[in-house]
Amino acid sequence: MTTIAFIGLGNMGAGMAANLAKAGHEVLAFDLSATALARAQAAGCRIAASAGEAAAAADTVITMLPAGGHVSQVWTQSLIPNAKAGALLIDCSTIDVDSARAVSAAAVAAGFRAADAPVSGGIMAAEAGTLAFMVGCEAADFDSVEGILTPMARAVIHAGEAGAGQAAKICNNMLLGISMLGVCEAFALAEKLGLDPLRFFDIASKSSGQCWSLTSYSPWPGPVPSAPSNRGYEGGFLTSLMSKDLKLAQEAAAKAGAATPMGAQAQALYALFEAQGYGQKDFSAVLQLMRGRLADL
Ligand code: NAD
């Protein structure tokens, strides 16, 4: 068992830190929010006075913060100056590839081991310990990273070198965002053409239109009982987070010179849906925008 500093105990970090404590690790927790700290303490973590203090006493440090600016600030101002020699620093936030590579390079230059390990799965998966981690790190460090992440995971996959975890995450979520829009459009057209949407679901599920957004997460209520469409599109994966990930994908595409016209269209549609006030709804609720039924939400 090891001592792990955990910085960022919000919606995701709270459940993740709790699972590490449950697995027998000593978890030193820090967040700017007193409420988040109290929740972490109740879940078996020890509270630190600052990110630097937590890092100074730990063998491994995990960050789970909102965006690239927060990660850069915490890594350069608190972790790198204070962490123990040779410590393993892992960022699990979803951030831009350039910031991920920059903080990793700064950490490695200062003698630390570093990994970006963003997650697939939401708050429920964080609580249940069933997140999928996509890891960017030196091949030699992957076993140590996997060992730390395992109590929070259903899968830990090595994507490649520094930044590769973030690259995999935004490519996957761009594909998800696009495929959900395709499924929503098909349902909206089926309805206009007088097809029973549930009959259409049965047919497309067994035809070449079959995909995860349809058969595991149907935006049309009914055929997939676990999907957020059956509970007023509450919970699930927030439109605001899909919007954030698609924006990161577009920024990365522009820098890399990649043509991603469908990703650009998807980003514009989710941004429009968010601007209408639906950022806190599951992203599959965009079906109601396609149907002209926003008033039903
Ligand atoms: P959140 O806003 O609920 O939590 C972030 C926490 O970081 C907050 O408690 C905040 O107080 C803390 N924080 C901010 N700056 C800090 C600092 N300088 N020092 C210490 N603590 C600080 O966000 P979340 O939903 O937990 O998401 C965290 C990350 O995970 C994001 O990058 C998000 O994109 C990603 N993610 C979220 C989900 C999800 O479903 N919520 C799913 C996958 C990935």
py3Dmol code that shows the C-alpha trace and the ligand (Angstrom):
import py3Dmol

protein = """\
ATOM      1  CA  MET A   1       0.000   0.000   0.000  1.00  0.00           C
ATOM      2  CA  THR A   2       1.203   3.454  -0.780  1.00  0.00           C
ATOM      3  CA  THR A   3       0.638   7.099   0.191  1.00  0.00           C
ATOM      4  CA  ILE A   4      -1.266   8.946  -2.528  1.00  0.00           C
ATOM      5  CA  ALA A   5      -1.895  12.702  -2.663  1.00  0.00           C
ATOM      6  CA  PHE A   6      -5.203  13.416  -4.411  1.00  0.00           C
ATOM      7  CA  ILE A   7      -5.792  16.997  -5.620  1.00  0.00           C
ATOM      8  CA  GLY A   8      -9.281  17.908  -6.908  1.00  0.00           C
ATOM      9  CA  LEU A   9     -12.154  16.188  -5.086  1.00  0.00           C
ATOM     10  CA  GLY A  10     -15.101  17.344  -7.172  1.00  0.00           C
ATOM     11  CA  ASN A  11     -17.784  15.247  -8.857  1.00  0.00           C
ATOM     12  CA  MET A  12     -15.242  12.753 -10.184  1.00  0.00           C
ATOM     13  CA  GLY A  13     -12.349  13.051  -7.724  1.00  0.00           C
ATOM     14  CA  ALA A  14     -14.536  12.380  -4.667  1.00  0.00           C
ATOM     15  CA  GLY A  15     -15.468   8.844  -5.727  1.00  0.00           C
ATOM     16  CA  MET A  16     -11.990   8.112  -7.083  1.00  0.00           C
ATOM     17  CA  ALA A  17     -10.214   9.139  -3.865  1.00  0.00           C
ATOM     18  CA  ALA A  18     -12.751   7.153  -1.818  1.00  0.00           C
ATOM     19  CA  ASN A  19     -11.990   4.006  -3.846  1.00  0.00           C
ATOM     20  CA  LEU A  20      -8.248   4.422  -3.297  1.00  0.00           C
ATOM     21  CA  ALA A  21      -8.821   4.738   0.467  1.00  0.00           C
ATOM     22  CA  LYS A  22     -11.129   1.702   0.377  1.00  0.00           C
ATOM     23  CA  ALA A  23      -8.349  -0.275  -1.334  1.00  0.00           C
ATOM     24  CA  GLY A  24      -6.111   0.395   1.694  1.00  0.00           C
ATOM     25  CA  HIS A  25      -3.974   3.284   0.412  1.00  0.00           C
ATOM     26  CA  GLU A  26      -3.329   6.269   2.625  1.00  0.00           C
ATOM     27  CA  VAL A  27      -4.927   9.162   0.719  1.00  0.00           C
ATOM     28  CA  LEU A  28      -3.903  12.754   1.454  1.00  0.00           C
ATOM     29  CA  ALA A  29      -6.632  14.923  -0.020  1.00  0.00           C
ATOM     30  CA  PHE A  30      -6.621  18.577  -1.053  1.00  0.00           C
ATOM     31  CA  ASP A  31      -9.232  20.768  -2.744  1.00  0.00           C
ATOM     32  CA  LEU A  32      -9.997  24.499  -2.630  1.00  0.00           C
ATOM     33  CA  SER A  33     -13.555  23.684  -1.495  1.00  0.00           C
ATOM     34  CA  ALA A  34     -14.173  22.995   2.213  1.00  0.00           C
ATOM     35  CA  THR A  35     -17.282  20.946   1.342  1.00  0.00           C
ATOM     36  CA  ALA A  36     -15.229  18.691  -0.946  1.00  0.00           C
ATOM     37  CA  LEU A  37     -12.620  18.247   1.798  1.00  0.00           C
ATOM     38  CA  ALA A  38     -15.225  17.289   4.398  1.00  0.00           C
ATOM     39  CA  ARG A  39     -16.696  14.698   2.008  1.00  0.00           C
ATOM     40  CA  ALA A  40     -13.231  13.226   1.365  1.00  0.00           C
ATOM     41  CA  GLN A  41     -12.542  13.004   5.099  1.00  0.00           C
ATOM     42  CA  ALA A  42     -15.825  11.151   5.630  1.00  0.00           C
ATOM     43  CA  ALA A  43     -14.724   8.707   2.902  1.00  0.00           C
ATOM     44  CA  GLY A  44     -11.511   7.816   4.752  1.00  0.00           C
ATOM     45  CA  CYS A  45      -8.995  10.333   3.336  1.00  0.00           C
ATOM     46  CA  ARG A  46      -6.639  12.497   5.404  1.00  0.00           C
ATOM     47  CA  ILE A  47      -6.920  16.217   4.744  1.00  0.00           C
ATOM     48  CA  ALA A  48      -3.857  18.261   3.718  1.00  0.00           C
ATOM     49  CA  ALA A  49      -3.532  22.035   4.138  1.00  0.00           C
ATOM     50  CA  SER A  50      -2.301  22.569   0.575  1.00  0.00           C
ATOM     51  CA  ALA A  51      -1.494  20.697  -2.640  1.00  0.00           C
ATOM     52  CA  GLY A  52       2.210  21.159  -1.906  1.00  0.00           C
ATOM     53  CA  GLU A  53       1.889  19.703   1.604  1.00  0.00           C
ATOM     54  CA  ALA A  54       0.022  16.671   0.268  1.00  0.00           C
ATOM     55  CA  ALA A  55       2.607  16.121  -2.488  1.00  0.00           C
ATOM     56  CA  ALA A  56       5.550  16.407  -0.080  1.00  0.00           C
ATOM     57  CA  ALA A  57       4.296  13.421   1.940  1.00  0.00           C
ATOM     58  CA  ALA A  58       3.244  11.124  -0.932  1.00  0.00           C
ATOM     59  CA  ASP A  59       4.835   8.549  -3.249  1.00  0.00           C
ATOM     60  CA  THR A  60       2.202   9.202  -5.940  1.00  0.00           C
ATOM     61  CA  VAL A  61       0.193  12.335  -6.715  1.00  0.00           C
ATOM     62  CA  ILE A  62      -3.086  12.317  -8.681  1.00  0.00           C
ATOM     63  CA  THR A  63      -4.790  15.470 -10.001  1.00  0.00           C
ATOM     64  CA  MET A  64      -8.464  15.586 -11.116  1.00  0.00           C
ATOM     65  CA  LEU A  65      -9.051  19.244 -12.008  1.00  0.00           C
ATOM     66  CA  PRO A  66     -11.384  21.178 -14.340  1.00  0.00           C
ATOM     67  CA  ALA A  67      -9.076  22.221 -17.219  1.00  0.00           C
ATOM     68  CA  GLY A  68      -5.527  22.679 -18.547  1.00  0.00           C
ATOM     69  CA  GLY A  69      -4.906  25.990 -16.746  1.00  0.00           C
ATOM     70  CA  HIS A  70      -5.655  24.434 -13.351  1.00  0.00           C
ATOM     71  CA  VAL A  71      -3.410  21.434 -14.054  1.00  0.00           C
ATOM     72  CA  SER A  72      -0.497  23.594 -15.285  1.00  0.00           C
ATOM     73  CA  GLN A  73      -0.767  25.819 -12.224  1.00  0.00           C
ATOM     74  CA  VAL A  74      -0.973  22.981  -9.665  1.00  0.00           C
ATOM     75  CA  TRP A  75       1.798  20.914 -11.293  1.00  0.00           C
ATOM     76  CA  THR A  76       4.280  23.790 -11.783  1.00  0.00           C
ATOM     77  CA  GLN A  77       3.596  25.747  -8.583  1.00  0.00           C
ATOM     78  CA  SER A  78       2.745  23.001  -6.060  1.00  0.00           C
ATOM     79  CA  LEU A  79       3.708  19.500  -7.202  1.00  0.00           C
ATOM     80  CA  ILE A  80       7.044  19.880  -8.986  1.00  0.00           C
ATOM     81  CA  PRO A  81       8.564  22.159  -6.276  1.00  0.00           C
ATOM     82  CA  ASN A  82       7.350  19.960  -3.381  1.00  0.00           C
ATOM     83  CA  ALA A  83       6.937  16.308  -4.410  1.00  0.00           C
ATOM     84  CA  LYS A  84       9.302  13.601  -3.127  1.00  0.00           C
ATOM     85  CA  ALA A  85      12.267  12.714  -5.351  1.00  0.00           C
ATOM     86  CA  GLY A  86      11.200  10.120  -7.949  1.00  0.00           C
ATOM     87  CA  ALA A  87       7.478  10.452  -7.176  1.00  0.00           C
ATOM     88  CA  LEU A  88       4.906   9.372  -9.773  1.00  0.00           C
ATOM     89  CA  LEU A  89       2.620  12.254 -10.892  1.00  0.00           C
ATOM     90  CA  ILE A  90      -0.616  11.308 -12.693  1.00  0.00           C
ATOM     91  CA  ASP A  91      -3.148  13.753 -14.152  1.00  0.00           C
ATOM     92  CA  CYS A  92      -6.611  12.235 -14.700  1.00  0.00           C
ATOM     93  CA  SER A  93      -8.351  15.482 -15.789  1.00  0.00           C
ATOM     94  CA  THR A  94      -9.478  15.978 -19.405  1.00  0.00           C
ATOM     95  CA  ILE A  95      -7.208  18.720 -20.773  1.00  0.00           C
ATOM     96  CA  ASP A  96      -5.585  19.816 -24.040  1.00  0.00           C
ATOM     97  CA  VAL A  97      -2.793  17.662 -25.422  1.00  0.00           C
ATOM     98  CA  ASP A  98      -0.240  20.518 -25.400  1.00  0.00           C
ATOM     99  CA  SER A  99      -0.709  21.272 -21.686  1.00  0.00           C
ATOM    100  CA  ALA A 100      -0.504  17.542 -20.897  1.00  0.00           C
ATOM    101  CA  ARG A 101       2.793  17.250 -22.781  1.00  0.00           C
ATOM    102  CA  ALA A 102       4.171  20.450 -21.209  1.00  0.00           C
ATOM    103  CA  VAL A 103       3.492  19.464 -17.583  1.00  0.00           C
ATOM    104  CA  SER A 104       4.802  15.956 -18.205  1.00  0.00           C
ATOM    105  CA  ALA A 105       8.039  17.307 -19.738  1.00  0.00           C
ATOM    106  CA  ALA A 106       8.501  19.735 -16.820  1.00  0.00           C
ATOM    107  CA  ALA A 107       7.964  16.912 -14.307  1.00  0.00           C
ATOM    108  CA  VAL A 108      10.333  14.517 -16.071  1.00  0.00           C
ATOM    109  CA  ALA A 109      12.995  17.255 -16.338  1.00  0.00           C
ATOM    110  CA  ALA A 110      12.727  17.678 -12.549  1.00  0.00           C
ATOM    111  CA  GLY A 111      13.318  13.945 -11.982  1.00  0.00           C
ATOM    112  CA  PHE A 112       9.717  12.712 -11.583  1.00  0.00           C
ATOM    113  CA  ARG A 113       7.771  10.035 -13.462  1.00  0.00           C
ATOM    114  CA  ALA A 114       4.634  11.441 -15.113  1.00  0.00           C
ATOM    115  CA  ALA A 115       1.464  10.222 -16.835  1.00  0.00           C
ATOM    116  CA  ASP A 116      -1.701  11.683 -18.355  1.00  0.00           C
ATOM    117  CA  ALA A 117      -4.588   9.316 -17.645  1.00  0.00           C
ATOM    118  CA  PRO A 118      -7.968  10.824 -18.574  1.00  0.00           C
ATOM    119  CA  VAL A 119     -11.043   8.723 -17.985  1.00  0.00           C
ATOM    120  CA  SER A 120     -14.078   7.452 -19.835  1.00  0.00           C
ATOM    121  CA  GLY A 121     -17.122   7.044 -17.585  1.00  0.00           C
ATOM    122  CA  GLY A 122     -18.985   9.580 -15.465  1.00  0.00           C
ATOM    123  CA  ILE A 123     -19.720  10.211 -11.809  1.00  0.00           C
ATOM    124  CA  MET A 124     -21.402   6.828 -11.271  1.00  0.00           C
ATOM    125  CA  ALA A 125     -18.383   4.991 -12.721  1.00  0.00           C
ATOM    126  CA  ALA A 126     -16.070   7.096 -10.536  1.00  0.00           C
ATOM    127  CA  GLU A 127     -18.067   6.022  -7.468  1.00  0.00           C
ATOM    128  CA  ALA A 128     -18.298   2.383  -8.547  1.00  0.00           C
ATOM    129  CA  GLY A 129     -14.582   2.105  -9.446  1.00  0.00           C
ATOM    130  CA  THR A 130     -15.387   1.232 -13.063  1.00  0.00           C
ATOM    131  CA  LEU A 131     -13.667   4.013 -15.026  1.00  0.00           C
ATOM    132  CA  ALA A 132     -11.656   3.333 -18.192  1.00  0.00           C
ATOM    133  CA  PHE A 133      -8.255   5.075 -18.081  1.00  0.00           C
ATOM    134  CA  MET A 134      -6.332   5.994 -21.268  1.00  0.00           C
ATOM    135  CA  VAL A 135      -2.708   6.422 -20.277  1.00  0.00           C
ATOM    136  CA  GLY A 136       0.093   8.427 -21.863  1.00  0.00           C
ATOM    137  CA  CYS A 137       3.483   7.659 -20.257  1.00  0.00           C
ATOM    138  CA  GLU A 138       6.870   6.028 -20.781  1.00  0.00           C
ATOM    139  CA  ALA A 139       6.412   2.289 -21.404  1.00  0.00           C
ATOM    140  CA  ALA A 140       8.681   1.562 -18.414  1.00  0.00           C
ATOM    141  CA  ASP A 141       6.317   3.445 -16.059  1.00  0.00           C
ATOM    142  CA  PHE A 142       3.044   1.884 -17.232  1.00  0.00           C
ATOM    143  CA  ASP A 143       2.991  -1.025 -14.739  1.00  0.00           C
ATOM    144  CA  SER A 144       3.341   1.398 -11.794  1.00  0.00           C
ATOM    145  CA  VAL A 145       0.604   3.664 -13.208  1.00  0.00           C
ATOM    146  CA  GLU A 146      -1.704   0.701 -13.777  1.00  0.00           C
ATOM    147  CA  GLY A 147      -1.142  -0.557 -10.232  1.00  0.00           C
ATOM    148  CA  ILE A 148      -2.214   2.792  -8.773  1.00  0.00           C
ATOM    149  CA  LEU A 149      -5.250   3.241 -11.036  1.00  0.00           C
ATOM    150  CA  THR A 150      -6.632  -0.306 -10.753  1.00  0.00           C
ATOM    151  CA  PRO A 151      -8.880   0.237  -7.654  1.00  0.00           C
ATOM    152  CA  MET A 152     -10.709   2.960  -9.642  1.00  0.00           C
ATOM    153  CA  ALA A 153     -10.884   1.086 -12.955  1.00  0.00           C
ATOM    154  CA  ARG A 154     -12.578  -1.443 -15.153  1.00  0.00           C
ATOM    155  CA  ALA A 155      -9.793  -0.947 -17.729  1.00  0.00           C
ATOM    156  CA  VAL A 156      -6.381   0.757 -17.820  1.00  0.00           C
ATOM    157  CA  ILE A 157      -5.003   1.031 -21.365  1.00  0.00           C
ATOM    158  CA  HIS A 158      -1.571   2.290 -22.446  1.00  0.00           C
ATOM    159  CA  ALA A 159      -2.194   4.724 -25.319  1.00  0.00           C
ATOM    160  CA  GLY A 160       1.445   5.734 -25.893  1.00  0.00           C
ATOM    161  CA  GLU A 161       3.889   8.442 -24.786  1.00  0.00           C
ATOM    162  CA  ALA A 162       3.073  11.662 -22.865  1.00  0.00           C
ATOM    163  CA  GLY A 163      -0.135  13.277 -24.183  1.00  0.00           C
ATOM    164  CA  ALA A 164      -1.352  10.086 -25.878  1.00  0.00           C
ATOM    165  CA  GLY A 165      -3.989   9.505 -23.180  1.00  0.00           C
ATOM    166  CA  GLN A 166      -5.501  12.951 -23.847  1.00  0.00           C
ATOM    167  CA  ALA A 167      -5.285  12.393 -27.616  1.00  0.00           C
ATOM    168  CA  ALA A 168      -7.163   9.069 -27.279  1.00  0.00           C
ATOM    169  CA  LYS A 169      -9.797  10.648 -25.032  1.00  0.00           C
ATOM    170  CA  ILE A 170     -10.666  13.529 -27.391  1.00  0.00           C
ATOM    171  CA  CYS A 171     -10.665  11.280 -30.473  1.00  0.00           C
ATOM    172  CA  ASN A 172     -12.998   8.805 -28.729  1.00  0.00           C
ATOM    173  CA  ASN A 173     -15.338  11.539 -27.506  1.00  0.00           C
ATOM    174  CA  MET A 174     -15.401  13.226 -30.912  1.00  0.00           C
ATOM    175  CA  LEU A 175     -16.497   9.896 -32.400  1.00  0.00           C
ATOM    176  CA  LEU A 176     -19.132   9.491 -29.667  1.00  0.00           C
ATOM    177  CA  GLY A 177     -20.463  13.040 -30.164  1.00  0.00           C
ATOM    178  CA  ILE A 178     -20.766  12.535 -33.921  1.00  0.00           C
ATOM    179  CA  SER A 179     -22.355   9.078 -33.681  1.00  0.00           C
ATOM    180  CA  MET A 180     -24.971  10.306 -31.196  1.00  0.00           C
ATOM    181  CA  LEU A 181     -25.960  13.124 -33.569  1.00  0.00           C
ATOM    182  CA  GLY A 182     -26.301  10.580 -36.394  1.00  0.00           C
ATOM    183  CA  VAL A 183     -28.569   8.401 -34.266  1.00  0.00           C
ATOM    184  CA  CYS A 184     -30.671  11.426 -33.228  1.00  0.00           C
ATOM    185  CA  GLU A 185     -31.072  12.587 -36.836  1.00  0.00           C
ATOM    186  CA  ALA A 186     -32.119   9.110 -37.919  1.00  0.00           C
ATOM    187  CA  PHE A 187     -34.772   8.921 -35.171  1.00  0.00           C
ATOM    188  CA  ALA A 188     -36.053  12.408 -36.082  1.00  0.00           C
ATOM    189  CA  LEU A 189     -36.320  11.468 -39.767  1.00  0.00           C
ATOM    190  CA  ALA A 190     -37.935   8.094 -38.996  1.00  0.00           C
ATOM    191  CA  GLU A 191     -40.590   9.892 -36.961  1.00  0.00           C
ATOM    192  CA  LYS A 192     -41.294  12.437 -39.745  1.00  0.00           C
ATOM    193  CA  LEU A 193     -41.615   9.580 -42.251  1.00  0.00           C
ATOM    194  CA  GLY A 194     -44.265   7.945 -40.072  1.00  0.00           C
ATOM    195  CA  LEU A 195     -42.080   5.046 -38.896  1.00  0.00           C
ATOM    196  CA  ASP A 196     -42.629   3.792 -35.350  1.00  0.00           C
ATOM    197  CA  PRO A 197     -39.343   4.883 -33.628  1.00  0.00           C
ATOM    198  CA  LEU A 198     -39.252   1.680 -31.578  1.00  0.00           C
ATOM    199  CA  ARG A 199     -39.660  -0.423 -34.733  1.00  0.00           C
ATOM    200  CA  PHE A 200     -36.870   1.653 -36.291  1.00  0.00           C
ATOM    201  CA  PHE A 201     -34.691   0.924 -33.231  1.00  0.00           C
ATOM    202  CA  ASP A 202     -35.248  -2.836 -33.681  1.00  0.00           C
ATOM    203  CA  ILE A 203     -34.367  -2.680 -37.364  1.00  0.00           C
ATOM    204  CA  ALA A 204     -31.291  -0.390 -37.092  1.00  0.00           C
ATOM    205  CA  SER A 205     -29.996  -2.439 -34.120  1.00  0.00           C
ATOM    206  CA  LYS A 206     -29.754  -5.444 -36.415  1.00  0.00           C
ATOM    207  CA  SER A 207     -28.609  -3.519 -39.498  1.00  0.00           C
ATOM    208  CA  SER A 208     -25.517  -1.605 -40.545  1.00  0.00           C
ATOM    209  CA  GLY A 209     -26.546   1.526 -38.590  1.00  0.00           C
ATOM    210  CA  GLN A 210     -25.946  -0.340 -35.316  1.00  0.00           C
ATOM    211  CA  CYS A 211     -23.585   1.496 -32.939  1.00  0.00           C
ATOM    212  CA  TRP A 212     -23.055   2.102 -29.193  1.00  0.00           C
ATOM    213  CA  SER A 213     -25.007   5.395 -29.223  1.00  0.00           C
ATOM    214  CA  LEU A 214     -28.028   3.468 -30.518  1.00  0.00           C
ATOM    215  CA  THR A 215     -27.980   0.102 -28.772  1.00  0.00           C
ATOM    216  CA  SER A 216     -26.347   0.963 -25.430  1.00  0.00           C
ATOM    217  CA  TYR A 217     -27.477   4.591 -24.992  1.00  0.00           C
ATOM    218  CA  SER A 218     -30.597   5.112 -27.111  1.00  0.00           C
ATOM    219  CA  PRO A 219     -31.628   8.803 -27.077  1.00  0.00           C
ATOM    220  CA  TRP A 220     -35.200   7.677 -27.758  1.00  0.00           C
ATOM    221  CA  PRO A 221     -36.751   6.598 -24.440  1.00  0.00           C
ATOM    222  CA  GLY A 222     -37.765   2.974 -24.003  1.00  0.00           C
ATOM    223  CA  PRO A 223     -35.579   0.423 -25.735  1.00  0.00           C
ATOM    224  CA  VAL A 224     -32.474   0.748 -23.485  1.00  0.00           C
ATOM    225  CA  PRO A 225     -33.706   0.897 -19.867  1.00  0.00           C
ATOM    226  CA  SER A 226     -30.381   2.126 -18.419  1.00  0.00           C
ATOM    227  CA  ALA A 227     -30.122   5.104 -20.837  1.00  0.00           C
ATOM    228  CA  PRO A 228     -30.603   8.675 -19.474  1.00  0.00           C
ATOM    229  CA  SER A 229     -33.422   9.201 -22.044  1.00  0.00           C
ATOM    230  CA  ASN A 230     -35.649   7.202 -19.640  1.00  0.00           C
ATOM    231  CA  ARG A 231     -35.097   9.595 -16.744  1.00  0.00           C
ATOM    232  CA  GLY A 232     -35.619  12.983 -18.362  1.00  0.00           C
ATOM    233  CA  TYR A 233     -32.010  13.017 -19.640  1.00  0.00           C
ATOM    234  CA  GLU A 234     -30.765  13.612 -16.075  1.00  0.00           C
ATOM    235  CA  GLY A 235     -27.359  12.244 -15.011  1.00  0.00           C
ATOM    236  CA  GLY A 236     -25.300  10.535 -17.707  1.00  0.00           C
ATOM    237  CA  PHE A 237     -22.725  12.608 -19.608  1.00  0.00           C
ATOM    238  CA  LEU A 238     -23.503  16.320 -19.460  1.00  0.00           C
ATOM    239  CA  THR A 239     -23.859  18.300 -22.687  1.00  0.00           C
ATOM    240  CA  SER A 240     -21.477  20.908 -21.205  1.00  0.00           C
ATOM    241  CA  LEU A 241     -18.753  18.243 -20.862  1.00  0.00           C
ATOM    242  CA  MET A 242     -19.336  16.899 -24.386  1.00  0.00           C
ATOM    243  CA  SER A 243     -19.099  20.485 -25.592  1.00  0.00           C
ATOM    244  CA  LYS A 244     -15.801  20.953 -23.704  1.00  0.00           C
ATOM    245  CA  ASP A 245     -14.289  17.753 -25.163  1.00  0.00           C
ATOM    246  CA  LEU A 246     -15.349  18.635 -28.725  1.00  0.00           C
ATOM    247  CA  LYS A 247     -13.788  22.074 -28.335  1.00  0.00           C
ATOM    248  CA  LEU A 248     -10.520  20.426 -27.210  1.00  0.00           C
ATOM    249  CA  ALA A 249     -10.727  18.122 -30.256  1.00  0.00           C
ATOM    250  CA  GLN A 250     -11.199  21.077 -32.620  1.00  0.00           C
ATOM    251  CA  GLU A 251      -8.304  23.003 -31.064  1.00  0.00           C
ATOM    252  CA  ALA A 252      -6.066  19.928 -31.386  1.00  0.00           C
ATOM    253  CA  ALA A 253      -7.197  19.350 -34.991  1.00  0.00           C
ATOM    254  CA  ALA A 254      -6.418  22.964 -35.933  1.00  0.00           C
ATOM    255  CA  LYS A 255      -2.929  22.734 -34.421  1.00  0.00           C
ATOM    256  CA  ALA A 256      -2.205  19.338 -36.005  1.00  0.00           C
ATOM    257  CA  GLY A 257      -3.624  20.328 -39.408  1.00  0.00           C
ATOM    258  CA  ALA A 258      -6.195  17.491 -39.341  1.00  0.00           C
ATOM    259  CA  ALA A 259      -9.466  17.847 -41.280  1.00  0.00           C
ATOM    260  CA  THR A 260     -12.362  17.068 -38.904  1.00  0.00           C
ATOM    261  CA  PRO A 261     -15.464  18.553 -40.593  1.00  0.00           C
ATOM    262  CA  MET A 262     -17.910  16.263 -38.765  1.00  0.00           C
ATOM    263  CA  GLY A 263     -16.266  17.052 -35.432  1.00  0.00           C
ATOM    264  CA  ALA A 264     -16.600  20.778 -36.201  1.00  0.00           C
ATOM    265  CA  GLN A 265     -20.290  20.357 -37.017  1.00  0.00           C
ATOM    266  CA  ALA A 266     -20.826  18.333 -33.838  1.00  0.00           C
ATOM    267  CA  GLN A 267     -19.086  20.965 -31.731  1.00  0.00           C
ATOM    268  CA  ALA A 268     -21.305  23.697 -33.204  1.00  0.00           C
ATOM    269  CA  LEU A 269     -24.493  21.693 -32.525  1.00  0.00           C
ATOM    270  CA  TYR A 270     -23.696  20.813 -28.905  1.00  0.00           C
ATOM    271  CA  ALA A 271     -22.533  24.419 -28.283  1.00  0.00           C
ATOM    272  CA  LEU A 272     -25.872  25.655 -29.663  1.00  0.00           C
ATOM    273  CA  PHE A 273     -27.780  23.175 -27.475  1.00  0.00           C
ATOM    274  CA  GLU A 274     -25.749  24.281 -24.440  1.00  0.00           C
ATOM    275  CA  ALA A 275     -26.401  27.956 -25.269  1.00  0.00           C
ATOM    276  CA  GLN A 276     -30.144  27.212 -25.229  1.00  0.00           C
ATOM    277  CA  GLY A 277     -29.729  26.326 -21.536  1.00  0.00           C
ATOM    278  CA  TYR A 278     -29.392  22.518 -21.762  1.00  0.00           C
ATOM    279  CA  GLY A 279     -25.747  22.144 -20.669  1.00  0.00           C
ATOM    280  CA  GLN A 280     -26.778  20.200 -17.564  1.00  0.00           C
ATOM    281  CA  LYS A 281     -28.806  17.624 -19.523  1.00  0.00           C
ATOM    282  CA  ASP A 282     -27.306  14.386 -20.823  1.00  0.00           C
ATOM    283  CA  PHE A 283     -25.844  14.906 -24.327  1.00  0.00           C
ATOM    284  CA  SER A 284     -28.356  12.474 -25.883  1.00  0.00           C
ATOM    285  CA  ALA A 285     -31.107  15.057 -25.137  1.00  0.00           C
ATOM    286  CA  VAL A 286     -29.930  16.783 -28.341  1.00  0.00           C
ATOM    287  CA  LEU A 287     -32.547  14.477 -29.942  1.00  0.00           C
ATOM    288  CA  GLN A 288     -35.191  16.969 -28.813  1.00  0.00           C
ATOM    289  CA  LEU A 289     -33.390  19.795 -30.661  1.00  0.00           C
ATOM    290  CA  MET A 290     -33.514  17.678 -33.853  1.00  0.00           C
ATOM    291  CA  ARG A 291     -37.224  16.945 -33.300  1.00  0.00           C
ATOM    292  CA  GLY A 292     -38.084  20.583 -32.580  1.00  0.00           C
ATOM    293  CA  ARG A 293     -39.314  19.458 -29.140  1.00  0.00           C
ATOM    294  CA  LEU A 294     -37.079  21.437 -26.757  1.00  0.00           C
ATOM    295  CA  ALA A 295     -40.178  22.443 -24.800  1.00  0.00           C
ATOM    296  CA  ASP A 296     -40.512  18.776 -23.683  1.00  0.00           C
ATOM    297  CA  LEU A 297     -37.202  18.926 -21.796  1.00  0.00           C
TER     298      LEU A 297
END
"""
ligand_1 = """\
44
NAD
P -15.559 19.413 -10.717
O -15.610 20.840 -11.124
O -16.732 18.783 -10.048
O -14.278 19.184 -9.750
C -13.061 19.856 -9.871
C -12.527 20.113 -8.463
O -11.246 20.726 -8.561
C -13.408 21.071 -7.640
O -13.768 20.461 -6.416
C -12.505 22.296 -7.428
O -12.719 22.925 -6.169
C -11.132 21.658 -7.511
N -10.071 22.610 -7.824
C -10.034 23.541 -8.804
N -8.852 24.198 -8.782
C -8.130 23.649 -7.770
C -6.823 23.893 -7.249
N -6.029 24.847 -7.757
N -6.416 23.140 -6.202
C -7.204 22.190 -5.671
N -8.440 21.910 -6.129
C -8.896 22.640 -7.151
O -15.163 18.606 -12.049
P -15.373 17.031 -12.328
O -16.711 16.796 -12.918
O -14.935 16.269 -11.127
O -14.323 16.823 -13.520
C -12.917 16.793 -13.281
C -12.237 16.466 -14.609
O -12.692 15.198 -15.094
C -12.524 17.486 -15.733
O -11.349 17.685 -16.466
C -13.603 16.801 -16.556
O -13.605 17.204 -17.914
C -13.198 15.326 -16.424
N -14.298 14.359 -16.594
C -15.502 14.571 -15.977
C -16.526 13.634 -16.155
C -17.867 13.837 -15.479
O -18.820 13.099 -15.829
N -18.010 14.758 -14.527
C -16.320 12.495 -16.942
C -15.067 12.295 -17.529
C -14.057 13.238 -17.344
"""
view = py3Dmol.view(width=600, height=400)
view.addModel(protein, "pdb")
view.setStyle({"model": 0}, {"cartoon": {"style": "trace"}})
view.addModel(ligand_1, "xyz")
view.setStyle({"model": 1}, {"stick": {}})
view.zoomTo()
view.show()
